[in-house]
Amino acid sequence: MTRTQALLFVAGAALTSTAMAQNAGMDQDRAYQAELLADAGNRSSLLAQAGNAGWSSETGGFFIGDGTGNNTLQIGGDTSFRYNASIRDDVSVGDNEDFTNGFSTGFTRLRFMGNIWSKDFQYKIQLTNDGQTDGSGSFGLEDAWGKYSFGNEFSVGFGQAELPLIWQDWGVDVPFQLLADQAIATSIFSPGYSQGVWFDYSADMFRVVGAFSDGAATANTTYNSAAEADYALTLRVDVKAMGSDWNRFSDETSFQSQTETALRIGGAVHWQSGGETGGTIDQDILVYTLDAQIEGGGWNVFAAAYGSTVDSTAGDSDLWGGVLQGGIFVTDQVELFARWNAIFFDSDSGAGDDDVHFAEAGVNYYVSPESHAFKVSGYAGYAFNDTTSIFGAGGLLDGTTRAGFLGDSEDGEIMIGAEASILF
């Protein structure tokens, strides 16, 4: 697989947070906090009815409204700050470079969303700076879309958005993921942002989302860009096998108070073709996934399998991946987690190893109990194989340090990190 083809599956973004600690006088503080939240919620509700600016306990963000609910603007965002260290056995610049460490920002994002003209017409604008990839400090456009809901659980959207393929990328937003970043396998197979139109139908037990777009990794492109496909189709189906609320699956954790067991099973497929219209690359790409998510009171498990096939003038190539992760709360603020994920290469790919495995573990500390508003984390990871095919020059994730690994031609790279994140 060429770097250009592989990068079509590299998605942007994801980080949350974590760490370790426990407050004294927890019960008393929680009772006091509950009183403050109840009072704030009552005040924000009154403000919303009056059409004034305020903070909504229902949406968790600052808002401006006209009093009718037909025209609203909600302002929010998130940011994260990291320390990372990498310990490697074999790097080309000498033994003094075997240990690399330092600070960096993760994602910093600003969101503007709400509805105009009617409560049924929603919009979202999101600007993002990826501190793990882009050192410029500049913000780029991610989301820019509108969506109309027809009132029968059916909606139609248009604009620029993430393609509804990989659940850990599309279904769970960055601040709500279990680990500080999505799995390496997820980053490789995620198609990222594209421009197009889509529909969404959500019933009590199942949800179907489909998209017709420019194809993988085509954010902010013009219609004559060589990066675009002739056409691209994406379809995702999810079944809520257990649980009463779809919102339960919008994060990867489950607080101790969420005692109801919830189970979601899903799958998706993406197909795109190029080479038949002006300037497009002559290749066909198929990506597919199966995933499942189960949660209970204070514990969670997520698993996913990925696959892709690229057929181009340079030849055919296949790639597979898998993720298994889980977390458990040991107190109402401290959550332990672990994850395995792997990439399996086509035997003709030329990769150093036919498969590359990673293991990660750590702890999340929710400074505000049962809230993603402020979290800190500590974590460590281990690469069992040569990772130059992933993080080396020309590798699938060349240029990004989001996963904490830098790439090593020997097995045994160790990654250590800590992160603090804020959601507002």
C-alpha positions as CSV (number, residue, x, y, z in Angstrom):
1,M,0.0,0.0,0.0
2,T,1.4,3.4,-0.9
3,R,1.6,6.2,1.6
4,T,-1.0,8.2,-0.4
5,Q,-3.5,5.4,-0.3
6,A,-2.9,4.7,3.4
7,L,-3.2,8.3,4.4
8,L,-6.8,8.2,3.0
9,F,-7.7,6.3,6.1
10,V,-5.8,8.4,8.6
11,A,-8.4,10.4,10.6
12,G,-8.0,13.4,12.5
13,A,-8.4,13.7,16.0
14,A,-9.1,12.5,19.4
15,L,-8.1,13.1,22.8
16,T,-9.6,13.1,26.3
17,S,-7.9,13.0,29.7
18,T,-7.2,11.3,33.0
19,A,-5.1,10.8,36.2
20,M,-5.1,9.7,39.8
21,A,-6.2,11.2,43.1
22,Q,-9.1,11.4,45.4
23,N,-10.7,14.3,47.2
24,A,-11.1,14.4,51.0
25,G,-14.6,15.2,52.2
26,M,-16.0,13.8,49.0
27,D,-19.5,13.3,50.1
28,Q,-19.8,16.8,51.6
29,D,-18.3,18.4,48.5
30,R,-20.6,16.4,46.2
31,A,-23.7,17.4,48.2
32,Y,-22.6,21.1,48.0
33,Q,-21.9,20.7,44.3
34,A,-25.3,19.2,43.7
35,E,-27.0,22.2,45.3
36,L,-24.9,24.6,43.1
37,L,-25.7,22.6,39.9
38,A,-29.4,22.5,40.7
39,D,-29.5,26.2,41.3
40,A,-27.5,26.9,38.1
41,G,-29.8,24.6,36.1
42,N,-32.8,26.5,37.4
43,R,-31.3,29.9,36.6
44,S,-30.2,28.8,33.1
45,S,-33.7,27.4,32.4
46,L,-35.2,30.8,33.3
47,L,-32.7,32.6,31.2
48,A,-33.4,30.4,28.2
49,Q,-37.1,31.1,28.6
50,A,-36.4,34.8,28.7
51,G,-34.2,34.6,25.6
52,N,-31.1,35.8,27.4
53,A,-27.5,34.5,27.3
54,G,-26.5,31.9,29.8
55,W,-25.2,28.4,30.5
56,S,-27.5,25.4,29.9
57,S,-27.3,22.4,32.2
58,E,-29.1,20.4,29.5
59,T,-26.6,21.0,26.7
60,G,-23.6,21.7,28.9
61,G,-22.6,24.9,27.1
62,F,-23.0,28.7,26.9
63,F,-25.9,29.9,24.7
64,I,-27.6,32.9,23.2
65,G,-31.3,32.6,22.2
66,D,-34.2,34.6,20.9
67,G,-36.6,33.3,23.6
68,T,-38.6,31.2,21.2
69,G,-36.0,28.4,20.7
70,N,-36.1,28.8,17.0
71,N,-32.8,30.7,16.8
72,T,-30.0,29.7,19.1
73,L,-26.2,29.8,19.3
74,Q,-24.2,27.5,21.6
75,I,-20.5,28.2,22.1
76,G,-18.2,25.6,23.4
77,G,-14.8,23.8,22.9
78,D,-12.2,21.7,24.5
79,T,-8.4,21.7,24.9
80,S,-5.8,19.3,26.2
81,F,-2.2,19.5,27.4
82,R,0.3,16.6,27.4
83,Y,3.6,15.3,28.6
84,N,5.0,12.4,26.6
85,A,8.2,10.3,26.7
86,S,9.4,7.6,24.3
87,I,12.1,5.0,25.0
88,R,13.5,3.3,21.9
89,D,16.3,0.8,21.3
90,D,17.3,1.7,17.8
91,V,17.2,5.2,16.2
92,S,19.3,6.4,13.4
93,V,20.7,9.5,15.1
94,G,22.5,7.8,17.9
95,D,22.1,6.4,21.4
96,N,21.5,9.9,22.9
97,E,18.2,10.0,21.0
98,D,16.8,6.7,22.5
99,F,15.0,8.8,25.1
100,T,12.7,11.6,23.8
101,N,10.4,13.7,26.0
102,G,8.6,17.0,26.2
103,F,5.3,18.9,26.5
104,S,2.7,19.5,23.8
105,T,-0.9,20.5,23.2
106,G,-3.3,18.0,22.0
107,F,-6.5,19.1,20.2
108,T,-7.8,22.6,20.8
109,R,-11.2,23.1,19.3
110,L,-13.9,25.8,19.2
111,R,-17.5,24.9,18.4
112,F,-20.4,27.0,17.3
113,M,-23.7,25.2,17.0
114,G,-27.4,25.6,17.4
115,N,-30.5,26.1,15.2
116,I,-31.9,28.8,13.0
117,W,-35.3,29.6,11.7
118,S,-36.7,26.5,13.4
119,K,-35.9,24.1,16.1
120,D,-35.7,21.4,13.4
121,F,-32.9,23.1,11.4
122,Q,-29.5,22.6,13.1
123,Y,-26.0,23.7,12.2
124,K,-22.4,23.3,13.5
125,I,-19.1,25.0,12.8
126,Q,-16.0,23.6,14.4
127,L,-12.4,24.9,14.2
128,T,-9.5,22.7,15.3
129,N,-5.8,23.0,16.0
130,D,-4.1,19.6,16.1
131,G,-1.0,20.1,18.3
132,Q,0.1,16.5,17.8
133,T,0.5,17.0,14.0
134,D,0.5,20.6,13.1
135,G,3.1,22.8,14.9
136,S,1.8,26.0,13.3
137,G,-0.8,26.7,16.0
138,S,-3.3,27.6,13.3
139,F,-6.9,26.5,13.3
140,G,-8.5,24.6,10.5
141,L,-12.1,24.0,9.5
142,E,-13.5,20.5,10.4
143,D,-17.3,20.6,10.8
144,A,-19.4,23.0,8.6
145,W,-22.8,21.6,8.1
146,G,-26.6,22.0,8.3
147,K,-29.2,19.4,9.1
148,Y,-33.0,19.4,9.0
149,S,-35.0,17.0,11.1
150,F,-38.4,16.0,9.7
151,G,-40.0,15.0,13.0
152,N,-40.3,11.3,12.3
153,E,-36.8,10.4,13.5
154,F,-35.5,11.1,10.0
155,S,-33.0,13.9,9.1
156,V,-31.0,15.1,6.1
157,G,-27.7,16.9,6.3
158,F,-25.3,18.6,4.0
159,G,-21.8,20.2,4.2
160,Q,-18.5,19.0,5.7
161,A,-18.5,16.4,8.4
162,E,-16.9,13.1,9.5
163,L,-18.0,10.1,7.5
164,P,-20.2,7.7,9.5
165,L,-17.9,4.7,9.2
166,I,-15.6,4.1,12.3
167,W,-17.5,4.3,15.5
168,Q,-14.6,5.3,17.7
169,D,-14.0,8.2,15.5
170,W,-17.4,9.2,14.2
171,G,-19.6,8.0,17.1
172,V,-17.6,9.2,20.1
173,D,-16.3,12.8,20.2
174,V,-12.7,13.5,21.3
175,P,-13.3,14.6,24.9
176,F,-15.5,11.5,25.6
177,Q,-13.1,8.7,24.6
178,L,-11.8,6.4,27.3
179,L,-8.0,6.8,26.6
180,A,-6.2,10.1,25.8
181,D,-6.5,9.3,22.1
182,Q,-8.3,6.8,19.9
183,A,-6.6,3.5,19.0
184,I,-3.8,3.5,16.4
185,A,-5.8,1.1,14.3
186,T,-8.8,3.5,14.4
187,S,-6.6,6.4,13.2
188,I,-5.4,4.3,10.3
189,F,-8.8,3.1,9.0
190,S,-10.9,6.3,9.8
191,P,-11.8,8.1,6.6
192,G,-11.9,11.5,8.4
193,Y,-13.8,14.5,7.1
194,S,-15.5,14.8,3.7
195,Q,-17.9,17.0,1.9
196,G,-21.3,15.7,0.8
197,V,-24.9,14.9,1.8
198,W,-26.2,12.3,4.3
199,F,-29.3,11.0,5.9
200,D,-30.0,9.7,9.5
201,Y,-32.9,7.5,10.6
202,S,-33.0,6.6,14.3
203,A,-35.6,4.3,15.8
204,D,-35.9,2.8,19.3
205,M,-33.8,-0.3,18.5
206,F,-31.7,0.6,15.4
207,R,-30.1,3.5,13.6
208,V,-29.1,3.8,10.0
209,V,-26.8,6.6,8.6
210,G,-25.8,6.9,5.0
211,A,-23.6,9.4,3.1
212,F,-22.8,10.3,-0.5
213,S,-19.5,12.3,-0.5
214,D,-16.2,13.2,-2.1
215,G,-14.5,10.3,-0.4
216,A,-12.0,9.8,2.4
217,A,-9.8,12.6,3.7
218,T,-11.3,15.3,1.5
219,A,-11.9,18.1,4.0
220,N,-11.6,21.6,2.6
221,T,-11.0,20.5,-1.0
222,T,-12.3,22.1,-4.2
223,Y,-14.5,20.0,-6.5
224,N,-11.7,19.5,-9.0
225,S,-9.2,18.4,-6.4
226,A,-7.2,15.2,-7.2
227,A,-7.8,14.0,-3.7
228,E,-11.5,13.5,-4.4
229,A,-13.1,10.3,-5.7
230,D,-15.6,10.2,-8.6
231,Y,-18.1,9.1,-5.9
232,A,-18.1,7.6,-2.5
233,L,-20.9,5.8,-0.6
234,T,-20.9,5.1,3.2
235,L,-23.5,3.2,5.1
236,R,-23.6,2.5,8.9
237,V,-26.2,0.4,10.8
238,D,-26.3,0.2,14.7
239,V,-28.6,-2.0,16.8
240,K,-29.3,-1.1,20.5
241,A,-29.6,-4.6,21.9
242,M,-29.8,-3.5,25.5
243,G,-30.4,-0.1,27.2
244,S,-33.0,2.6,26.9
245,D,-31.1,5.6,25.5
246,W,-28.9,6.0,22.4
247,N,-27.0,8.8,24.2
248,R,-25.5,6.2,26.5
249,F,-23.1,5.2,23.7
250,S,-21.9,8.8,23.0
251,D,-18.9,8.3,25.4
252,E,-16.7,5.3,26.1
253,T,-17.0,5.3,29.8
254,S,-19.8,4.4,32.2
255,F,-20.0,6.0,35.6
256,Q,-21.0,4.0,38.7
257,S,-24.4,5.6,38.8
258,Q,-25.2,4.3,35.3
259,T,-26.4,1.0,36.5
260,E,-28.4,0.0,33.5
261,T,-26.6,-2.4,31.2
262,A,-26.4,-1.1,27.7
263,L,-25.2,-2.9,24.5
264,R,-24.7,-1.6,21.0
265,I,-23.7,-3.7,18.0
266,G,-22.8,-2.0,14.7
267,G,-21.2,-2.3,11.3
268,A,-20.4,0.0,8.4
269,V,-19.0,-0.1,4.9
270,H,-17.4,2.6,2.7
271,W,-16.8,2.4,-1.1
272,Q,-15.2,4.9,-3.3
273,S,-14.0,4.9,-6.9
274,G,-11.9,7.3,-8.9
275,G,-10.1,7.8,-12.2
276,E,-13.2,8.3,-14.4
277,T,-13.5,12.1,-14.0
278,G,-11.0,14.9,-14.5
279,G,-8.0,14.8,-12.2
280,T,-9.1,12.0,-9.8
281,I,-6.8,9.1,-8.9
282,D,-7.5,5.8,-10.6
283,Q,-8.2,3.6,-7.6
284,D,-11.1,1.9,-5.8
285,I,-11.2,1.7,-2.0
286,L,-13.3,-0.5,0.2
287,V,-13.3,-0.1,4.0
288,Y,-15.5,-2.1,6.4
289,T,-15.9,-2.5,10.2
290,L,-17.8,-4.4,12.8
291,D,-17.9,-3.2,16.4
292,A,-19.6,-3.6,19.8
293,Q,-19.9,-1.6,22.9
294,I,-21.2,-2.8,26.3
295,E,-21.5,-0.8,29.5
296,G,-22.7,-1.3,33.1
297,G,-22.5,0.4,36.4
298,G,-18.9,1.6,36.5
299,W,-17.4,-0.6,33.7
300,N,-17.2,-0.6,29.9
301,V,-15.9,-2.8,27.1
302,F,-15.4,-1.8,23.4
303,A,-14.2,-4.0,20.5
304,A,-13.8,-3.4,16.8
305,A,-12.5,-5.1,13.7
306,Y,-11.4,-3.2,10.6
307,G,-10.5,-4.1,7.0
308,S,-9.7,-2.3,3.8
309,T,-8.9,-3.2,0.2
310,V,-7.2,-0.8,-2.3
311,D,-7.3,-1.6,-6.0
312,S,-5.2,0.8,-8.1
313,T,-2.8,1.0,-11.1
314,A,0.0,0.4,-8.6
315,G,-1.5,-3.0,-7.6
316,D,-3.9,-4.4,-5.0
317,S,-3.3,-4.3,-1.2
318,D,-5.2,-5.3,1.9
319,L,-5.0,-4.2,5.5
320,W,-6.8,-5.3,8.7
321,G,-6.9,-4.1,12.2
322,G,-8.5,-4.7,15.6
323,V,-9.2,-3.0,18.9
324,L,-10.2,-4.3,22.3
325,Q,-10.4,-2.0,25.3
326,G,-12.1,-1.7,28.7
327,G,-12.3,0.4,31.8
328,I,-13.5,0.0,35.4
329,F,-14.1,2.6,38.2
330,V,-12.4,1.8,41.5
331,T,-14.0,4.9,43.1
332,D,-16.5,7.3,41.6
333,Q,-13.7,9.5,40.3
334,V,-10.9,7.0,39.5
335,E,-11.1,4.8,36.5
336,L,-8.5,2.2,35.4
337,F,-8.3,1.3,31.7
338,A,-6.4,-1.0,29.3
339,R,-6.3,-1.4,25.5
340,W,-4.9,-3.8,22.9
341,N,-4.9,-2.9,19.2
342,A,-3.1,-4.3,16.2
343,I,-2.5,-3.8,12.5
344,F,-2.2,-6.8,10.1
345,F,-0.5,-6.2,6.8
346,D,-0.9,-7.9,3.4
347,S,2.0,-10.3,3.0
348,D,3.1,-8.3,-0.1
349,S,3.1,-5.0,1.6
350,G,6.8,-4.9,2.4
351,A,6.2,-4.0,6.0
352,G,8.9,-4.9,8.5
353,D,6.5,-7.2,10.3
354,D,3.3,-8.7,9.0
355,D,1.5,-7.6,12.1
356,V,2.1,-4.8,14.7
357,H,0.7,-5.0,18.2
358,F,0.3,-2.3,20.9
359,A,-0.7,-2.5,24.5
360,E,-1.7,0.5,26.7
361,A,-2.9,1.0,30.2
362,G,-3.5,3.8,32.7
363,V,-5.8,5.7,34.9
364,N,-8.4,8.5,34.5
365,Y,-9.2,10.9,37.3
366,Y,-12.5,12.8,36.8
367,V,-11.9,16.0,38.9
368,S,-15.6,16.8,38.7
369,P,-17.3,13.5,39.6
370,E,-19.3,12.0,36.7
371,S,-18.3,14.7,34.3
372,H,-15.9,15.0,31.4
373,A,-15.5,18.8,32.0
374,F,-12.0,18.4,33.6
375,K,-10.0,15.2,33.6
376,V,-6.4,14.2,34.1
377,S,-4.7,11.0,33.1
378,G,-1.6,8.9,33.3
379,Y,-0.8,6.1,30.9
380,A,1.9,3.9,29.3
381,G,2.1,1.9,26.2
382,Y,4.3,-0.9,24.7
383,A,5.0,-1.7,21.0
384,F,5.6,-5.4,20.5
385,N,7.0,-5.1,17.0
386,D,9.0,-3.0,14.5
387,T,6.8,0.1,14.1
388,T,8.5,1.9,11.3
389,S,5.7,0.8,8.9
390,I,3.3,2.8,11.2
391,F,5.3,5.8,12.5
392,G,8.5,5.8,10.4
393,A,9.2,7.9,7.3
394,G,6.5,7.1,4.8
395,G,4.6,5.1,7.3
396,L,0.8,5.0,7.7
397,L,0.9,7.6,10.5
398,D,4.1,9.4,9.6
399,G,4.1,13.0,11.0
400,T,1.7,12.5,13.9
401,T,2.6,12.0,17.6
402,R,-1.0,11.6,18.8
403,A,-0.5,8.0,19.9
404,G,2.7,8.8,21.8
405,F,4.8,6.4,19.9
406,L,7.5,7.7,17.6
407,G,8.5,4.5,15.7
408,D,11.4,2.1,16.1
409,S,12.9,-0.6,13.8
410,E,13.3,-2.8,16.9
411,D,10.5,-4.2,19.0
412,G,9.9,-2.8,22.5
413,E,9.3,0.9,22.2
414,I,7.9,2.2,25.5
415,M,5.6,5.2,25.6
416,I,4.7,7.1,28.8
417,G,2.3,10.1,29.0
418,A,0.1,12.3,31.1
419,E,-2.7,14.6,30.0
420,A,-5.1,17.2,31.3
421,S,-8.1,18.2,29.3
422,I,-10.9,20.8,29.7
423,L,-14.3,20.6,28.0
424,F,-16.4,23.8,28.1
